[in-house]
């Protein structure tokens, strides 16, 4: 059987599936039940100075029957007494010594950081996660993403922590930046042991058009919040991959953002994450989903002949490249299986109105339906027809190379063939 155990910056975990710092890790009872269910680790909901949370706090984007495709959250850090949290953290670690227990922190002054680190380490917690990502409420107070968006400030704060911490420290990064490599490199310069990303994306999820109040409403008003759930997975994958291939960021990564299935987790691992953190899927389905996550990843590793999670980590990173490195001579065209076609003509409509006008309808039906046909010389291989087709396997993309040799845009630039006809100049 594959070995699912991981060593994340010195933090041992029986598997790579962790709970993210969020409502599911707000109490000792929750974390204990999660560990009993099979979760390998958990990041405790962020500790900080006392705050008062608002009501209501959550709103979602639904798509058809898919509930909570995206979740907006305006809840802040824990509003429970610090002493209660510390006592429960210690109790969880005593009961589950082999599970990874990391505590998320957010404080303001150097002395506050020093004091809380000592108190958290006394609980026996395995590591610390510095919350530099919270995009609402706390950032207006100079914390959270306000730090994560200022690399120099982030670096200094990491140095404060690393001066006193004796357990591994993780910096949790905000996606609300132009280039996530900037804060990541700053954290590395500060001496950080590992990174986690992404935190939530700043958002306003909708408006109550009867009351004219944004959602979720707090009386007669609302505020922007943090967007998470399956909808943010592509954003998170891109940022994790950007750091995984950056030579200036040689620390392990914990991937977060829209993970709901074992396949989601495997994609994060393949793009460079060493562990994955889950929140929204647990809020939707409960702790039990970890059974499917573990079983699915275990079966996948077996099918691929991999003996450990470590063999999957980063496997897809070499194939993640800049646009200018892609092979311009690789080309595909759409092929429509007339035996499978049901004559809905969605491919024809999508191609003519939204793509490149290469799919046409015959003047006469061929059998029971009019099967669209592809004008191959006009097909650019955009994939849209295959994406909208409701019949699996009806439309496939067939390789038709433009040239035998591989050629990228960078190759064209180097050869002096980078000019656009018409005098638009160099791109």
C-alpha positions in Angstrom: 0.0 0.0 0.0 1.3 3.5 -0.7 2.7 5.5 2.2 0.4 8.6 2.7 2.5 9.9 5.6 4.2 13.3 5.1 6.9 15.3 6.8 6.0 19.0 6.3 8.9 21.2 7.3 9.5 18.9 10.3 5.8 18.4 11.1 4.8 14.8 10.8 1.3 13.8 9.6 -0.3 10.4 8.9 -1.6 11.8 5.6 -1.5 15.1 3.7 -5.1 16.0 4.4 -5.4 18.9 6.9 -8.2 21.1 8.0 -7.7 24.8 7.2 -7.9 27.4 9.8 -11.6 28.2 9.8 -14.9 27.5 11.5 -14.3 23.7 11.4 -11.2 24.1 13.7 -12.8 26.5 16.2 -12.8 24.2 19.2 -11.1 21.1 20.6 -14.2 19.0 20.2 -14.3 19.7 16.5 -10.6 18.9 15.9 -10.7 15.7 18.0 -13.7 14.5 16.0 -11.9 15.4 12.8 -8.8 13.4 13.9 -11.0 10.5 14.9 -12.5 10.6 11.4 -9.1 10.3 9.8 -7.8 13.8 9.1 -4.0 14.0 9.2 -3.7 17.5 10.6 -5.5 20.7 11.4 -4.7 24.4 11.6 -6.5 25.9 14.6 -8.8 28.9 13.9 -6.7 32.0 14.2 -6.0 33.3 17.7 -5.6 37.0 18.3 -6.7 39.8 20.5 -10.4 39.7 21.6 -12.9 40.6 18.8 -16.6 40.6 18.3 -18.0 38.8 15.2 -21.0 39.9 13.2 -24.2 38.2 12.2 -24.9 37.0 9.6 -21.6 35.9 8.2 -21.9 33.6 5.2 -23.4 33.8 1.7 -22.9 31.5 -1.3 -23.0 31.3 -5.1 -25.1 28.4 -6.3 -25.0 27.1 -9.8 -28.0 25.0 -10.7 -28.1 22.1 -8.3 -24.5 22.7 -7.2 -24.8 24.4 -3.8 -22.0 26.5 -2.4 -19.9 26.6 -5.6 -18.4 29.7 -4.0 -18.7 30.8 -0.4 -18.3 34.3 1.0 -17.3 34.7 4.6 -17.2 37.9 6.7 -16.4 36.1 9.9 -13.2 37.2 11.6 -10.7 35.3 13.8 -11.8 33.3 16.8 -14.1 35.1 19.2 -13.5 32.5 22.0 -11.4 33.3 25.0 -7.7 32.8 24.4 -7.3 30.7 27.6 -10.1 28.3 26.4 -8.4 27.8 23.1 -5.0 27.1 24.6 -6.4 24.6 27.1 -8.2 22.8 24.3 -5.2 22.8 22.0 -3.2 21.1 24.7 -6.0 18.5 25.3 -6.2 17.7 21.6 -2.4 17.2 21.3 -2.4 14.9 24.4 -5.2 12.7 22.8 -3.8 12.7 19.3 0.0 13.0 19.6 0.7 11.5 16.1 -1.5 14.0 14.3 -0.3 17.4 13.0 -1.7 20.3 15.1 -0.7 23.8 13.9 -2.0 27.0 15.4 -2.9 30.0 13.3 -1.9 33.4 14.8 -2.6 37.1 14.1 -1.2 39.8 16.4 0.0 43.3 15.9 3.0 44.2 18.1 6.3 42.5 18.5 5.7 41.8 22.2 2.3 40.3 21.5 3.9 37.9 19.0 6.6 36.9 21.5 4.1 36.3 24.3 1.6 34.2 22.2 4.3 32.1 20.7 5.6 31.0 24.1 2.0 30.2 25.3 1.2 28.2 22.2 4.4 26.2 22.3 3.6 25.3 25.9 0.5 23.5 24.6 2.6 21.0 22.7 1.4 22.2 19.3 3.5 21.1 16.3 3.7 24.4 14.5 2.5 27.9 13.9 0.8 29.4 10.9 1.0 33.2 10.6 -2.2 34.6 9.1 -1.1 37.2 6.5 -4.2 36.6 4.4 -7.4 37.5 6.1 -9.0 40.0 3.5 -11.6 41.7 5.6 -12.0 43.2 9.1 -8.5 42.5 10.3 -6.8 44.1 7.4 -8.5 47.4 8.2 -6.7 47.2 11.5 -3.3 46.7 9.9 -3.2 42.9 10.1 -4.1 40.0 7.9 -3.8 40.8 4.2 -2.6 44.3 5.1 0.7 42.6 6.1 0.5 40.0 3.2 0.3 42.8 0.6 3.4 44.6 1.9 6.5 42.3 1.4 8.8 44.5 3.6 6.4 44.5 6.5 5.8 40.7 6.1 9.5 40.0 6.1 10.0 42.0 9.3 7.1 40.3 11.1 8.4 36.9 10.1 11.8 37.8 11.6 10.1 38.8 14.8 8.5 35.3 15.0 11.5 33.3 13.9 13.6 35.0 16.7 11.6 33.2 19.3 9.8 30.2 17.7 11.2 26.8 18.4 8.6 24.9 16.3 8.2 25.1 12.5 6.5 28.2 11.2 4.2 28.6 8.2 3.3 31.9 6.5 -0.2 31.9 5.1 -0.3 34.1 2.0 -3.1 36.3 0.5 -4.1 35.9 -3.1 -5.0 39.6 -3.3 -1.7 40.6 -4.8 -0.3 41.2 -8.2 2.4 38.5 -7.9 2.3 36.0 -5.1 6.0 35.4 -5.5 6.8 38.8 -3.9 5.4 38.1 -0.4 6.6 34.5 -0.6 10.1 35.5 -1.3 9.9 38.1 1.5 8.8 35.3 3.9 11.7 33.2 2.8 14.1 36.1 3.4 12.6 36.4 6.9 13.5 32.8 7.6 10.1 31.1 7.2 10.0 27.3 7.3 7.0 26.8 5.0 4.2 28.6 3.1 0.5 28.0 2.8 -1.8 29.5 0.2 -4.3 30.7 -0.8 -6.3 32.5 1.8 -9.7 33.8 0.6 -10.2 36.2 -2.3 -11.7 39.7 -1.6 -15.3 39.7 -2.9 -18.8 40.9 -2.7 -20.9 37.9 -3.5 -24.2 39.5 -4.3 -27.0 41.9 -3.5 -30.4 41.5 -2.0 -32.3 43.4 -4.8 -35.4 43.9 -2.7 -33.6 45.5 0.3 -30.7 46.9 -1.8 -28.2 45.5 0.7 -25.1 43.4 -0.2 -24.9 39.9 1.0 -24.5 38.5 3.7 -26.5 41.3 5.3 -25.7 42.6 8.8 -28.9 44.5 9.5 -29.2 47.1 6.8 -25.6 46.9 5.5 -22.7 44.5 4.6 -19.0 44.5 3.7 -16.7 42.8 1.4 -15.5 39.3 2.5 -13.4 36.4 1.6 -14.3 34.1 -1.3 -13.6 30.4 -1.1 -14.9 27.1 -2.3 -14.6 25.2 -5.6 -14.8 28.4 -7.6 -11.4 29.6 -6.4 -9.5 26.3 -7.1 -8.0 27.5 -10.4 -6.7 30.6 -8.8 -5.1 28.6 -6.0 -3.6 26.1 -8.3 -1.9 28.8 -10.4 -0.4 30.5 -7.3 0.8 27.2 -5.8 2.5 26.3 -9.1 4.1 29.7 -9.4 5.8 29.2 -6.1 6.7 25.6 -6.7 8.8 26.4 -9.7 10.4 29.5 -8.2 13.9 28.8 -7.2 13.8 31.7 -4.7 11.1 29.9 -2.7 12.8 26.6 -1.6 10.4 25.8 1.2 7.5 23.3 1.3 4.0 24.5 0.4 0.6 23.6 1.9 -2.1 24.1 -0.8 -5.5 25.6 0.0 -8.4 26.6 -2.1 -11.5 24.7 -3.4 -10.3 21.2 -2.5 -13.3 18.9 -2.3 -12.2 15.6 -3.8 -9.2 13.4 -3.9 -8.6 14.5 -7.5 -8.5 18.1 -6.4 -5.9 17.2 -3.8 -3.9 15.2 -6.2 -3.8 18.2 -8.6 -2.4 20.4 -5.8 0.2 17.8 -4.9 1.2 17.4 -8.5 1.7 21.1 -8.8 4.0 21.3 -5.8 2.0 21.2 -2.6 3.2 18.8 0.1 0.0 18.9 2.1 -3.5 20.2 1.4 -5.9 22.1 3.6 -9.7 21.9 3.3 -12.4 24.1 4.6 -15.5 24.8 2.5 -16.1 21.1 1.6 -16.1 20.2 5.3 -18.5 23.1 6.0 -20.7 21.6 3.3 -20.4 17.8 3.9 -18.8 17.3 7.3 -15.6 15.6 8.5 -16.5 12.3 7.0 -15.4 13.4 3.5 -11.8 12.6 4.5 -12.6 8.9 4.1 -13.2 9.4 0.4 -10.2 11.7 0.1 -7.8 9.1 1.6 -9.3 6.2 -0.3 -9.3 8.0 -3.6 -5.7 9.2 -3.3 -4.6 5.8 -2.1 -6.2 4.1 -5.2 -4.7 6.7 -7.5 -1.2 6.2 -6.2 -1.6 2.4 -6.5 -2.9 2.8 -10.1 0.1 4.9 -11.0 2.6 2.6 -9.3 3.6 5.3 -6.8 4.7 4.1 -3.4 4.3 7.4 -1.5 2.7 10.8 -1.6 6.2 12.3 -2.0 6.5 10.8 -5.4 3.5 12.8 -6.6 4.6 16.1 -5.1 5.7 18.4 -8.0 5.3 15.8 -10.7 3.4 18.3 -13.0 5.6 21.3 -12.2 8.1 20.8 -15.1 5.1 21.0 -17.6 3.9 24.3 -16.1 5.6 26.9 -18.3 5.4 30.5 -19.4 3.2 31.0 -22.5 6.2 31.9 -24.6 7.7 28.4 -24.0 4.7 26.5 -25.4 5.0 24.6 -28.7 3.3 26.7 -31.5 3.5 23.8 -33.9 1.3 21.6 -31.7 -2.2 21.8 -33.2 -5.5 20.1 -32.7 -8.9 20.1 -34.6 -12.3 19.0 -33.5 -13.7 15.7 -34.7 -17.4 14.9 -34.3 -18.7 11.3 -34.0 -21.8 11.2 -36.1 -23.0 8.0 -34.3 -23.0 9.8 -31.0 -24.4 13.1 -32.1 -27.9 13.9 -30.9 -28.3 17.0 -33.1 -28.6 19.6 -30.4 -26.3 21.9 -32.4 -24.8 23.5 -29.3 -21.3 23.1 -30.9 -22.4 24.9 -34.0 -23.9 27.8 -32.0 -21.0 28.1 -29.6 -18.5 28.0 -32.5 -20.3 30.6 -34.6 -21.2 33.0 -31.9 -18.4 32.5 -29.4 -15.4 31.1 -31.2 -14.0 30.7 -34.7 -16.8 29.8 -37.1 -15.5 26.4 -38.2 -18.4 24.2 -37.4 -21.2 24.1 -39.9 -24.6 22.4 -40.4 -25.3 20.3 -43.5 -28.1 21.5 -45.8 -29.8 18.1 -45.4 -30.1 15.7 -42.5 -27.8 12.7 -42.4 -30.2 10.1 -40.9 -32.3 11.2 -38.0 -30.3 14.4 -37.2 -28.3 17.0 -38.9 -24.8 16.2 -37.8 -22.5 19.3 -37.8 -19.2 19.1 -39.6 -15.8 20.7 -39.0 -14.0 22.8 -41.5 -10.5 21.6 -40.4 -8.4 24.3 -42.0 -10.4 26.9 -40.1 -10.4 25.1 -36.8 -7.9 26.6 -34.3 -8.4 23.8 -31.7 -9.9 26.0 -29.0 -11.8 23.1 -27.4 -15.1 25.1 -26.9 -17.2 22.7 -28.9 -16.0 19.7 -26.8 -16.7 21.7 -23.6 -20.3 22.5 -24.5 -21.2 19.2 -26.0 -23.6 17.3 -23.7 -22.6 13.8 -25.0 -19.4 12.4 -23.5 -17.0 11.4 -26.2 -19.0 12.8 -29.1 -16.4 15.6 -29.8 -12.7 14.9 -29.5 -9.7 16.9 -30.3 -7.4 15.3 -32.8 -3.7 16.2 -33.2 -2.7 17.8 -36.5 0.7 19.3 -36.0 1.7 22.4 -38.0 5.3 21.3 -38.2 7.5 18.4 -37.2 9.8 20.5 -35.0 8.9 22.1 -31.7 8.8 25.9 -32.0 7.9 28.3 -29.3 7.2 32.0 -29.3 10.6 32.5 -27.6 12.2 30.6 -30.5 10.5 32.9 -33.0 11.8 36.0 -31.1 15.3 34.6 -31.0 15.1 33.9 -34.8 13.9 37.5 -35.5 10.4 36.3 -36.6 8.5 38.1 -33.9 6.9 40.9 -35.9 3.2 41.1 -36.6 2.3 41.8 -40.3 1.0 45.3 -40.7 3.7 47.1 -38.8 2.4 46.5 -35.2 6.0 46.0 -34.2 7.5 43.6 -31.7 5.3 41.8 -29.1 
